[in-house]
Amino acid sequence: MGFTQEELKDFKEQFDTFDADGNGHITCAELNDVFKALGEAVAGYRLRELIAEVDKDMNGTVEWEEFLEMMAKVKSGKAKFGLADASEKAKKVVKVEGTSAASATGTTHSFDEDETISFSDWINYQLKDDEDLKARLPIDTDTLFDAGSDGIMLCKLINASVEGTIDERAINKKNPNKFKVHENQTLVLNSASAIGCSVVNIGAEDLISGKPHLVLGLMWQIIRIGLLGKISLKNNPNLAVLLHDGESLADFLKLSPEEILIRWFNYHLERAGHPRRVNNFSGDIKDSENYTILLHQISPSEFGVDKSPLQESDTTKRAEKMLQQADKIQCRAFVRPQDVVKGNSKLNLAFVANLFNMYPALEPSEEGLPDFDLGDFDETREEKTFRNWMNSLGASPFVNNLYSDLNDGRVLLELMNKIQPGIVDWSRVNKPPYKFGAQMKMIENCNYVVDLCKQLKFSTVGIGGQDINTGNKTLTLAIVWQMMRAYTIKLLNDLSGSGKSITDADIVAWANKTLADGSKGSSISSFKDPSISSSLPVIDIVDCIRPGLIDYEQVNQAQDDEERLLNAKYAISMCRKCGARIYALPEDLVEVKPKMVLTVFACLMARSLQKA
């Protein structure tokens, strides 16, 4: 596009100023936050207009490529954009002070310091018993970014949100030098990606230097996934009492975690005989009345939680008294009085999610729960892997349910465009709100997905758009797997520069040549090779790519299932530590799941080519 390196750096800083959560998308909410920091009140419709001017793919957000294209047109004098004007104003805005990104005199804060306080408190609570962090906890707003700069604390936070994601043997813990710190942060980013965090435009150096907007954005994604991940029938079968009349469990599972929390909140308000209901985590909770009723309803009687806050007329004082009640059940987390009164939706969502996880207070009615088998509704490992892969690429909207959230085709079209940029003609894509003929418009999108799959030479025999729209599991999984495979192979093709498409046989040949050149004793015949269950070929390849990275004292001979799983956990974490973005789980290696095994070796090959 004809930009100098200095211009690109300047534009990237401007883009990151808007993209507060670092997920690669500028949303209306993020745009609004920047205007607030500049002291400007902008109507919602105008925010949507500013986005729409630049939103070429019409997904409701602005991505880095669209932002650059806008800047190119501005530079050439061909067009003017409201977002570009706002971006110039935003240059005056800097990050949270007290970090390596020093604040400038006379400037304002672009990122909510309330979040810094909230996340610091949550980390102190979650990790207070961790032996490796005792020397640095508790942290506060002045030490949060420095405390996370070596990656150890962020590794621990990921494991607190999704247990077992990172094998602790892979973390460099003892006074890591700058190279070991970089390894830790690489492990953080690839592990965060594996649990569904979008780490687009975030690098290890950003975390090391403590760039506040990126660190806070990543922390929020990790915390959010941990909080909302527990809101499921598997973790709490009594959620079934929230079903509405005539609603099936399948329908209920289409709800997002946020929608389930709203329903849970209102369920308890109704049981308390309270006339009000909530529809959001902002305006409907500002006066603390609904919170006070909820706390009284869900708290065990022995804690003495009462409704005395309702006697206070000042909303800020009432919020403080409400939080004092929450403290009685050890649930004073994420929000301070001003966060409640201001209606900070992000922090209030976290507060309510924590309440649910601690005290769901759901009991089946006298008729009992509906008769259902959790196995019919529980997410499989494969489904979870695919969903996390999509979200890590910045899928918008966020994919909570692999089937219902793909039923209008838009997320799949986004992924198509990443596999082959420019393949999607966005003028053909229907986008919400679907005013008339919603079902037909969604099926049209899904039909377009199938057409593009055929262009990419995917196997689509017996698959139609309606199958995606209705959530046919077998056929939807077939499409998604081919997309994941195509995306992975595309990365390999781009890196190889050979001009020919890399095949499964090429990957196997590369693996064996790498192992032989590294004088390793392991080898594989295919992605079904039983020796893969030991994880030794994977571990050996990592050591070939990064000699000395593997501590072979941590590796066993895989004589039984327990030893094989230990090796697999170490192997997956060490793959991520060496820079390979692995989505497979340890069990995939132990059970030698060919599809996931392919992605492991393909990602290691891609890492090797990057290194070369």
C-alpha positions as CSV (number, residue, x, y, z in Angstrom):
1,M,0.0,0.0,0.0
2,G,3.0,2.3,-0.2
3,F,3.6,3.0,3.5
4,T,6.9,3.5,5.2
5,Q,7.9,1.4,8.2
6,E,7.4,4.5,10.4
7,E,3.9,5.1,9.0
8,L,3.0,1.4,9.6
9,K,4.2,1.6,13.1
10,D,2.2,4.8,13.7
11,F,-1.0,3.2,12.2
12,K,-0.5,0.1,14.2
13,E,-0.4,2.1,17.4
14,Q,-3.5,4.0,16.4
15,F,-5.3,0.7,15.6
16,D,-4.3,-0.8,18.9
17,T,-5.6,2.3,20.7
18,F,-9.1,1.4,19.5
19,D,-8.7,-2.4,19.7
20,A,-8.7,-2.5,23.5
21,D,-9.0,-6.2,23.9
22,G,-6.3,-6.9,21.3
23,N,-8.5,-9.4,19.4
24,G,-7.9,-7.8,16.0
25,H,-11.4,-6.2,15.7
26,I,-12.4,-2.6,16.4
27,T,-16.0,-2.7,17.7
28,C,-18.5,0.0,18.3
29,A,-18.1,-0.4,22.1
30,E,-14.3,0.0,21.8
31,L,-14.7,3.1,19.5
32,N,-17.1,4.5,22.1
33,D,-14.6,4.0,24.9
34,V,-11.9,6.0,23.0
35,F,-14.4,8.8,22.4
36,K,-15.2,8.8,26.1
37,A,-11.5,9.0,26.9
38,L,-11.4,12.1,24.7
39,G,-14.3,13.6,26.5
40,E,-16.7,13.3,23.6
41,A,-20.2,11.7,23.7
42,V,-21.1,10.1,20.4
43,A,-24.5,8.6,19.6
44,G,-24.7,4.8,19.0
45,Y,-26.0,5.3,15.4
46,R,-23.0,7.5,14.6
47,L,-20.6,4.9,16.0
48,R,-22.1,2.3,13.7
49,E,-21.8,4.7,10.7
50,L,-18.1,5.2,11.4
51,I,-17.6,1.5,11.5
52,A,-19.7,0.9,8.3
53,E,-17.7,3.4,6.3
54,V,-14.6,1.2,6.6
55,D,-16.2,-2.3,7.2
56,K,-15.6,-3.8,3.7
57,D,-16.6,-7.3,4.7
58,M,-19.7,-6.0,6.5
59,N,-19.1,-8.1,9.7
60,G,-19.8,-5.1,12.0
61,T,-16.2,-4.5,13.0
62,V,-13.0,-3.1,11.5
63,E,-10.0,-5.3,11.0
64,W,-6.3,-4.3,10.5
65,E,-6.4,-4.8,6.7
66,E,-9.5,-2.6,6.5
67,F,-7.9,0.0,8.7
68,L,-4.8,0.1,6.5
69,E,-6.9,0.4,3.3
70,M,-8.7,3.3,4.9
71,M,-5.4,5.0,5.7
72,A,-4.2,4.4,2.1
73,K,-7.2,6.2,0.7
74,V,-6.7,9.1,3.1
75,K,-3.1,9.4,2.3
76,S,-3.8,9.4,-1.5
77,G,-6.5,12.1,-0.9
78,K,-9.1,9.9,-2.5
79,A,-11.5,9.8,0.4
80,K,-12.2,11.1,4.0
81,F,-13.3,8.9,6.8
82,G,-14.8,9.8,10.2
83,L,-12.8,6.9,11.8
84,A,-9.5,8.3,10.4
85,D,-10.3,11.7,12.0
86,A,-11.0,10.0,15.3
87,S,-7.8,8.1,14.9
88,E,-5.9,11.4,14.6
89,K,-7.5,12.6,17.8
90,A,-6.7,9.4,19.5
91,K,-3.0,10.0,19.1
92,K,-3.4,12.2,22.2
93,V,-4.5,9.2,24.2
94,V,-1.8,7.0,25.8
95,K,-2.0,3.8,27.8
96,V,-2.4,3.2,31.5
97,E,0.5,4.8,33.4
98,G,2.9,3.0,35.7
99,T,4.3,0.7,32.9
100,S,7.0,0.5,30.4
101,A,4.9,2.5,28.0
102,A,5.3,5.7,29.8
103,S,2.6,8.3,30.0
104,A,3.1,11.6,28.4
105,T,2.4,14.9,30.1
106,G,-0.9,16.5,29.4
107,T,-2.5,13.3,28.0
108,T,-5.4,11.2,29.1
109,H,-5.9,7.5,29.7
110,S,-7.5,5.5,26.9
111,F,-8.0,2.3,29.0
112,D,-10.1,1.9,32.0
113,E,-8.0,1.8,35.1
114,D,-10.9,0.1,36.8
115,E,-10.0,-3.0,34.8
116,T,-6.4,-2.9,36.0
117,I,-7.6,-2.9,39.6
118,S,-10.2,-5.6,39.0
119,F,-7.9,-8.0,37.2
120,S,-5.1,-7.4,39.8
121,D,-7.6,-8.3,42.6
122,W,-8.8,-11.4,40.7
123,I,-5.2,-12.6,40.1
124,N,-4.4,-12.1,43.8
125,Y,-7.4,-14.2,44.7
126,Q,-7.0,-16.9,42.1
127,L,-3.2,-17.4,42.5
128,K,-2.7,-16.6,46.2
129,D,-1.6,-20.1,47.1
130,D,0.8,-20.6,44.3
131,E,4.3,-21.2,45.6
132,D,6.0,-19.8,42.5
133,L,4.2,-16.5,42.9
134,K,4.5,-15.8,46.6
135,A,7.3,-13.4,46.2
136,R,5.3,-11.1,43.8
137,L,1.8,-11.4,45.1
138,P,-0.2,-9.4,46.0
139,I,0.0,-7.2,43.0
140,D,-1.6,-3.8,42.4
141,T,-2.1,-1.4,39.5
142,D,1.5,-0.2,39.8
143,T,3.0,-3.7,39.6
144,L,0.5,-5.7,37.4
145,F,2.4,-5.3,34.2
146,D,5.9,-5.8,35.6
147,A,4.6,-8.9,37.5
148,G,3.5,-10.4,34.3
149,S,6.5,-9.5,32.2
150,D,8.3,-12.8,32.6
151,G,5.3,-14.9,31.6
152,I,5.1,-17.0,34.7
153,M,2.1,-15.3,36.1
154,L,0.2,-15.4,32.8
155,C,1.0,-19.1,32.4
156,K,-0.5,-19.7,35.9
157,L,-3.6,-17.5,35.0
158,I,-4.3,-19.6,31.9
159,N,-4.2,-22.8,34.0
160,A,-6.5,-21.2,36.6
161,S,-9.0,-20.6,33.8
162,V,-8.6,-23.9,31.9
163,E,-7.0,-26.4,34.2
164,G,-4.0,-28.4,32.7
165,T,-3.6,-26.2,29.6
166,I,0.1,-25.7,30.3
167,D,2.4,-28.4,31.7
168,E,4.3,-26.6,34.5
169,R,7.4,-28.5,33.5
170,A,7.5,-26.3,30.4
171,I,7.6,-23.0,32.3
172,N,11.0,-21.3,32.9
173,K,10.6,-20.4,36.5
174,K,14.0,-19.8,38.1
175,N,15.3,-16.3,37.3
176,P,14.7,-16.6,33.6
177,N,17.0,-14.5,31.4
178,K,15.6,-12.6,28.4
179,F,15.7,-15.6,26.1
180,K,13.9,-17.8,28.7
181,V,11.4,-15.0,29.3
182,H,10.7,-14.9,25.5
183,E,10.1,-18.6,25.6
184,N,7.6,-18.2,28.4
185,Q,5.7,-15.5,26.7
186,T,5.6,-17.6,23.5
187,L,4.2,-20.4,25.5
188,V,1.6,-17.9,27.0
189,L,0.4,-16.7,23.5
190,N,0.2,-20.2,21.9
191,S,-1.5,-21.7,25.0
192,A,-4.0,-18.7,25.1
193,S,-4.7,-19.3,21.5
194,A,-5.4,-23.0,22.2
195,I,-8.1,-22.2,24.7
196,G,-9.8,-19.8,22.3
197,C,-8.2,-16.4,22.9
198,S,-7.6,-14.2,19.9
199,V,-4.0,-13.2,19.9
200,V,-4.0,-11.4,16.6
201,N,-1.5,-8.5,16.6
202,I,0.0,-9.5,20.0
203,G,3.6,-10.7,20.2
204,A,5.9,-11.9,23.0
205,E,7.7,-8.6,23.1
206,D,4.4,-6.8,23.7
207,L,3.8,-8.9,26.9
208,I,7.4,-8.5,28.0
209,S,7.3,-4.7,27.6
210,G,4.0,-4.7,29.4
211,K,1.9,-2.8,26.7
212,P,-1.2,-2.2,28.9
213,H,-4.0,-2.4,26.3
214,L,-2.7,-5.7,25.0
215,V,-1.9,-7.2,28.4
216,L,-5.3,-6.2,29.8
217,G,-7.1,-7.4,26.6
218,L,-5.4,-10.8,26.8
219,M,-6.0,-11.1,30.6
220,W,-9.7,-10.3,30.1
221,Q,-10.0,-13.0,27.4
222,I,-8.3,-15.6,29.7
223,I,-10.4,-14.6,32.7
224,R,-13.7,-14.5,30.7
225,I,-13.1,-18.0,29.2
226,G,-12.4,-19.3,32.7
227,L,-15.6,-17.8,34.2
228,L,-18.0,-18.5,31.4
229,G,-16.6,-22.0,30.7
230,K,-18.1,-23.3,33.9
231,I,-21.6,-22.3,32.8
232,S,-22.7,-25.6,31.2
233,L,-25.0,-28.6,31.8
234,K,-21.9,-30.7,32.3
235,N,-20.8,-28.6,35.3
236,N,-24.3,-27.9,36.6
237,P,-27.1,-30.3,35.3
238,N,-29.5,-28.2,37.4
239,L,-29.3,-25.5,34.7
240,A,-32.1,-27.5,33.1
241,V,-34.6,-25.8,35.5
242,L,-34.1,-22.6,33.5
243,L,-35.8,-24.1,30.5
244,H,-38.9,-22.2,29.4
245,D,-42.2,-23.9,28.7
246,G,-42.0,-25.9,25.5
247,E,-38.2,-25.3,25.2
248,S,-35.9,-28.3,24.5
249,L,-32.5,-28.8,26.0
250,A,-31.1,-28.5,22.4
251,D,-32.7,-25.1,22.2
252,F,-31.3,-24.1,25.6
253,L,-27.8,-25.1,24.6
254,K,-27.9,-22.6,21.7
255,L,-27.9,-19.8,24.3
256,S,-24.6,-18.0,24.9
257,P,-23.2,-18.1,28.4
258,E,-24.2,-14.4,28.8
259,E,-27.8,-15.2,27.9
260,I,-27.8,-18.1,30.3
261,L,-26.6,-15.8,33.1
262,I,-29.3,-13.3,32.3
263,R,-31.9,-16.1,32.5
264,W,-30.4,-17.3,35.8
265,F,-30.5,-13.8,37.3
266,N,-34.2,-13.4,36.3
267,Y,-35.0,-16.9,37.6
268,H,-33.9,-15.8,41.0
269,L,-35.6,-12.4,40.8
270,E,-38.8,-14.2,40.0
271,R,-38.5,-16.7,42.8
272,A,-37.9,-13.8,45.2
273,G,-41.2,-12.3,44.1
274,H,-39.3,-9.2,42.8
275,P,-41.2,-7.4,40.0
276,R,-38.1,-6.2,38.0
277,R,-36.0,-8.2,35.4
278,V,-32.6,-7.6,33.9
279,N,-31.8,-7.6,30.2
280,N,-28.1,-6.5,30.4
281,F,-25.2,-6.1,32.7
282,S,-25.1,-2.3,32.4
283,G,-28.2,-0.1,32.8
284,D,-30.3,-2.7,34.6
285,I,-27.9,-3.2,37.5
286,K,-26.8,0.4,38.1
287,D,-29.0,1.1,41.1
288,S,-27.9,-2.2,42.9
289,E,-31.5,-3.1,43.6
290,N,-31.5,-6.3,41.4
291,Y,-28.1,-7.2,42.8
292,T,-29.3,-6.9,46.4
293,I,-32.3,-9.2,45.7
294,L,-30.1,-11.7,43.8
295,L,-27.6,-11.9,46.6
296,H,-30.2,-12.4,49.3
297,Q,-31.9,-15.1,47.2
298,I,-28.8,-17.3,46.4
299,S,-26.9,-16.9,49.7
300,P,-27.1,-19.7,52.3
301,S,-29.0,-18.4,55.3
302,E,-26.0,-18.9,57.7
303,F,-24.1,-16.1,56.1
304,G,-26.6,-13.5,57.1
305,V,-26.9,-11.7,53.7
306,D,-29.8,-9.2,53.9
307,K,-31.6,-6.5,51.8
308,S,-30.5,-3.6,54.0
309,P,-28.7,-1.8,51.0
310,L,-32.2,-1.0,49.7
311,Q,-32.6,1.4,52.5
312,E,-29.8,3.6,51.1
313,S,-30.9,6.2,48.6
314,D,-27.5,7.3,47.3
315,T,-26.6,4.8,44.5
316,T,-22.9,4.8,45.1
317,K,-23.3,4.2,48.8
318,R,-25.9,1.5,48.1
319,A,-23.5,-0.2,45.7
320,E,-20.9,-0.3,48.5
321,K,-23.4,-1.8,50.9
322,M,-24.4,-4.3,48.3
323,L,-20.8,-5.3,47.8
324,Q,-20.4,-5.7,51.6
325,Q,-23.2,-8.2,51.4
326,A,-21.4,-10.0,48.6
327,D,-18.3,-10.0,50.7
328,K,-20.1,-12.1,53.3
329,I,-20.1,-15.0,50.8
330,Q,-16.6,-14.2,49.6
331,C,-17.9,-12.9,46.2
332,R,-16.7,-9.3,46.3
333,A,-14.8,-9.5,43.0
334,F,-14.4,-7.6,39.8
335,V,-16.5,-4.5,40.6
336,R,-16.2,-1.5,42.9
337,P,-19.1,0.8,43.7
338,Q,-18.3,3.1,40.7
339,D,-18.2,0.1,38.3
340,V,-21.8,-0.8,39.3
341,V,-23.1,2.8,39.2
342,K,-21.4,3.4,35.8
343,G,-22.7,0.1,34.5
344,N,-19.4,-1.3,33.3
345,S,-20.8,-4.3,31.4
346,K,-17.5,-6.2,31.2
347,L,-16.8,-6.1,34.9
348,N,-20.4,-6.6,35.9
349,L,-20.6,-9.7,33.6
350,A,-17.6,-11.1,35.5
351,F,-19.2,-10.3,38.9
352,V,-22.4,-12.2,38.0
353,A,-20.5,-15.1,36.4
354,N,-18.5,-15.5,39.6
355,L,-21.7,-15.4,41.6
356,F,-23.2,-18.2,39.5
357,N,-20.0,-20.3,39.8
358,M,-19.9,-19.9,43.5
359,Y,-23.6,-20.1,44.4
360,P,-25.9,-21.2,41.5
361,A,-28.7,-22.1,44.0
362,L,-30.5,-24.2,41.4
363,E,-32.6,-27.1,42.6
364,P,-34.8,-29.3,40.5
365,S,-38.5,-28.8,40.9
366,E,-40.8,-31.5,42.5
367,E,-41.3,-33.0,39.1
368,G,-37.5,-33.4,38.8
369,L,-35.2,-32.6,35.9
370,P,-36.0,-33.5,32.3
371,D,-34.8,-37.0,31.4
372,F,-31.6,-36.5,29.4
373,D,-28.2,-38.0,28.9
374,L,-25.3,-35.5,29.3
375,G,-23.4,-37.4,26.7
376,D,-25.8,-36.2,24.1
377,F,-25.1,-32.6,24.9
378,D,-21.5,-32.5,26.2
379,E,-19.0,-30.9,23.9
380,T,-16.5,-33.4,22.4
381,R,-12.8,-32.8,22.4
382,E,-12.9,-32.4,18.6
383,E,-15.7,-29.9,18.8
384,K,-13.9,-27.9,21.5
385,T,-10.6,-27.9,19.4
386,F,-12.4,-26.6,16.3
387,R,-14.3,-23.9,18.3
388,N,-11.1,-22.7,20.0
389,W,-9.3,-22.6,16.6
390,M,-12.1,-20.4,15.2
391,N,-12.1,-18.0,18.2
392,S,-8.3,-17.7,18.2
393,L,-8.5,-16.4,14.6
394,G,-10.8,-13.7,15.8
395,A,-14.1,-15.2,14.8
396,S,-16.9,-12.6,15.1
397,P,-19.3,-13.2,16.6
398,F,-17.5,-15.4,19.2
399,V,-18.3,-19.1,18.8
400,N,-19.8,-20.6,21.9
401,N,-21.7,-23.4,20.3
402,L,-20.1,-25.0,17.2
403,Y,-23.4,-25.6,15.5
404,S,-25.9,-22.9,16.4
405,D,-23.3,-20.1,16.1
406,L,-22.4,-21.2,12.6
407,N,-26.0,-21.5,11.4
408,D,-26.0,-18.3,9.4
409,G,-22.7,-19.0,7.6
410,R,-21.0,-15.7,8.5
411,V,-18.2,-17.2,10.7
412,L,-17.5,-19.8,8.1
413,L,-17.2,-17.2,5.4
414,E,-14.8,-15.2,7.6
415,L,-12.6,-18.4,7.8
416,M,-12.9,-19.0,4.1
417,N,-11.5,-15.5,3.5
418,K,-8.5,-16.3,5.8
419,I,-7.8,-19.5,3.9
420,Q,-7.9,-17.7,0.5
421,P,-8.0,-13.9,0.9
422,G,-10.5,-12.3,-1.4
423,I,-12.5,-15.5,-2.2
424,V,-15.6,-14.1,-0.5
425,D,-17.7,-11.6,-2.3
426,W,-19.1,-9.8,0.7
427,S,-21.8,-8.1,-1.4
428,R,-23.4,-11.6,-1.6
429,V,-23.5,-12.1,2.1
430,N,-26.6,-11.4,4.2
431,K,-25.9,-9.9,7.6
432,P,-28.1,-9.3,10.6
433,P,-30.5,-8.0,11.6
434,Y,-32.5,-10.1,9.2
435,K,-35.7,-8.2,9.0
436,F,-37.6,-10.4,6.6
437,G,-37.1,-14.1,5.6
438,A,-34.4,-14.6,8.2
439,Q,-34.2,-18.3,7.8
440,M,-33.9,-18.1,4.0
441,K,-31.2,-15.5,4.2
442,M,-29.1,-17.6,6.6
443,I,-29.5,-20.6,4.3
444,E,-28.4,-18.5,1.4
445,N,-25.2,-17.7,3.3
446,C,-24.7,-21.4,4.1
447,N,-25.2,-22.3,0.5
448,Y,-22.5,-19.8,-0.4
449,V,-20.2,-21.5,2.1
450,V,-20.8,-24.8,0.3
451,D,-20.1,-23.2,-3.1
452,L,-16.8,-21.8,-1.9
453,C,-15.9,-25.2,-0.4
454,K,-16.3,-26.7,-3.9
455,Q,-14.0,-23.9,-5.3
456,L,-11.4,-25.0,-2.7
457,K,-11.9,-28.6,-3.8
458,F,-13.3,-29.7,-0.4
459,S,-15.3,-32.9,-0.3
460,T,-18.9,-31.8,-0.2
461,V,-20.8,-34.9,-1.3
462,G,-24.2,-34.9,0.3
463,I,-23.6,-31.5,2.1
464,G,-26.0,-28.6,1.5
465,G,-26.4,-25.2,3.1
466,Q,-29.4,-26.4,5.0
467,D,-27.2,-29.0,6.8
468,I,-25.0,-26.2,8.2
469,N,-28.1,-24.1,9.0
470,T,-29.8,-26.9,11.0
471,G,-26.6,-27.9,12.8
472,N,-26.1,-31.4,11.3
473,K,-23.1,-32.4,13.4
474,T,-21.5,-34.9,11.1
475,L,-21.7,-32.7,8.0
476,T,-20.8,-29.5,9.8
477,L,-17.7,-31.2,11.4
478,A,-16.7,-32.4,7.9
479,I,-16.7,-28.8,6.6
480,V,-14.9,-27.4,9.6
481,W,-12.2,-30.0,9.7
482,Q,-11.4,-29.4,6.0
483,M,-11.2,-25.7,6.7
484,M,-8.8,-26.2,9.6
485,R,-6.7,-28.5,7.5
486,A,-6.7,-26.1,4.5
487,Y,-5.7,-23.2,6.8
488,T,-2.9,-25.1,8.3
489,I,-1.6,-26.3,4.9
490,K,-1.9,-22.8,3.5
491,L,0.5,-21.6,6.2
492,L,2.9,-24.3,5.2
493,N,2.6,-23.5,1.5
494,D,3.2,-19.8,2.1
495,L,6.3,-20.6,4.2
496,S,7.7,-23.2,1.8
497,G,7.8,-21.0,-1.2
498,S,7.9,-24.1,-3.4
499,G,4.9,-23.2,-5.5
500,K,3.3,-26.6,-4.9
501,S,0.8,-27.7,-2.4
502,I,2.2,-29.7,0.5
503,T,0.7,-33.1,1.0
504,D,0.4,-35.4,4.0
505,A,3.2,-37.5,2.6
506,D,5.4,-34.4,2.4
507,I,4.8,-33.7,6.1
508,V,5.6,-37.3,7.1
509,A,8.8,-37.2,5.0
510,W,9.8,-33.9,6.6
511,A,9.3,-35.3,10.0
512,N,11.4,-38.3,9.4
513,K,14.2,-36.3,7.7
514,T,14.2,-33.9,10.6
515,L,14.5,-36.8,13.1
516,A,17.2,-38.5,11.1
517,D,19.2,-35.3,10.7
518,G,19.0,-34.8,14.4
519,S,20.2,-38.3,15.1
520,K,17.0,-39.2,16.9
521,G,15.9,-42.8,17.1
522,S,12.2,-42.2,16.6
523,S,10.3,-42.0,13.3
524,I,6.7,-42.2,12.0
525,S,5.2,-44.1,9.0
526,S,1.9,-42.1,9.0
527,F,-0.3,-40.0,11.2
528,K,-1.7,-43.3,12.5
529,D,1.6,-44.7,13.6
530,P,1.2,-46.3,17.1
531,S,4.5,-44.9,18.2
532,I,3.0,-41.5,18.3
533,S,1.1,-42.5,21.4
534,S,4.4,-42.2,23.3
535,S,4.8,-38.6,22.1
536,L,8.5,-39.3,21.6
537,P,8.5,-38.4,17.9
538,V,6.9,-35.1,18.7
539,I,9.3,-34.4,21.6
540,D,12.3,-35.3,19.5
541,I,11.2,-33.0,16.6
542,V,10.9,-30.1,19.0
543,D,14.4,-30.8,20.2
544,C,15.6,-30.8,16.6
545,I,13.9,-27.5,15.8
546,R,15.2,-25.9,19.1
547,P,18.2,-27.9,20.2
548,G,18.4,-28.1,24.0
549,L,14.8,-26.9,24.6
550,I,13.7,-30.4,25.7
551,D,14.7,-31.5,29.2
552,Y,14.9,-35.3,28.6
553,E,14.9,-35.9,32.3
554,Q,11.2,-35.0,32.1
555,V,10.5,-37.6,29.4
556,N,9.7,-41.2,30.2
557,Q,9.5,-44.4,28.1
558,A,5.7,-44.4,27.9
559,Q,5.3,-47.9,29.4
560,D,1.7,-47.3,30.5
561,D,-1.2,-44.9,30.0
562,E,-0.2,-42.7,32.8
563,E,3.4,-42.3,31.4
564,R,2.0,-41.7,27.9
565,L,-0.3,-38.9,29.1
566,L,2.6,-37.3,31.0
567,N,4.7,-37.3,27.9
568,A,1.8,-36.0,25.8
569,K,1.2,-33.1,28.2
570,Y,4.9,-32.2,28.1
571,A,5.1,-32.6,24.3
572,I,2.1,-30.3,23.6
573,S,3.4,-27.5,25.9
574,M,6.9,-27.7,24.5
575,C,5.5,-27.5,20.9
576,R,3.8,-24.3,21.9
577,K,6.9,-23.1,23.8
578,C,9.1,-23.5,20.6
579,G,6.6,-21.3,18.7
580,A,4.2,-23.9,17.1
581,R,0.6,-22.9,17.4
582,I,-0.9,-26.3,18.5
583,Y,-4.6,-26.8,19.0
584,A,-4.5,-30.5,19.6
585,L,-4.9,-31.9,23.2
586,P,-2.6,-34.4,24.9
587,E,-5.2,-37.1,24.6
588,D,-5.1,-36.7,20.8
589,L,-1.5,-37.9,20.9
590,V,-2.1,-40.7,23.4
591,E,-5.1,-42.0,21.3
592,V,-3.3,-41.2,18.0
593,K,-6.2,-39.2,16.5
594,P,-5.0,-38.9,12.9
595,K,-6.6,-35.5,12.1
596,M,-5.2,-33.8,15.2
597,V,-1.9,-35.6,14.8
598,L,-1.6,-34.2,11.3
599,T,-2.1,-30.6,12.6
600,V,0.6,-31.2,15.3
601,F,3.3,-32.2,12.7
602,A,2.1,-29.6,10.2
603,C,2.4,-26.8,12.8
604,L,5.9,-28.1,13.8
605,M,6.9,-28.1,10.1
606,A,5.6,-24.5,9.7
607,R,7.6,-23.5,12.8
608,S,10.7,-25.1,11.3
609,L,10.2,-23.2,8.0
610,Q,9.8,-19.9,9.9
611,K,13.0,-20.6,11.7
612,A,14.8,-21.3,8.4
